[in-house]
Amino acid sequence: MATLTTEQRTLLQQAGGEVLRLTDPDTNQQYVLLRAEVYEQLRSGQAELDPHELYPALHRALEDEGWDEPQMDEYNRTATR
């Protein structure tokens, strides 16, 4: 098993419990570094997830798809009739 580097440990401390994303500079592939017990909970489907924690990610996804654009106001007006 590999061990954390000093740089990774520092990044984890700076993240303060938030998700730590790392990018492989050669492939641009992204990875997430998390505690083993969190990984096991996710893997087993037993993770306690507060739906409110998903709101920022959902908002960013909808924003990326253009849901906040002014043209969507017209769509919303006509689609609800």
Residue pairs with C-beta under 8 A, 6 or more apart in sequence:
4 12
8 22
8 33
11 20
11 22
11 33
12 20
12 33
19 32
19 34
20 32
20 33
20 34
21 30
21 31
21 32
21 33
22 30
22 31
22 32
22 33
23 29
23 30
23 31
24 30
24 31
38 47
41 47
41 48
62 68
66 72
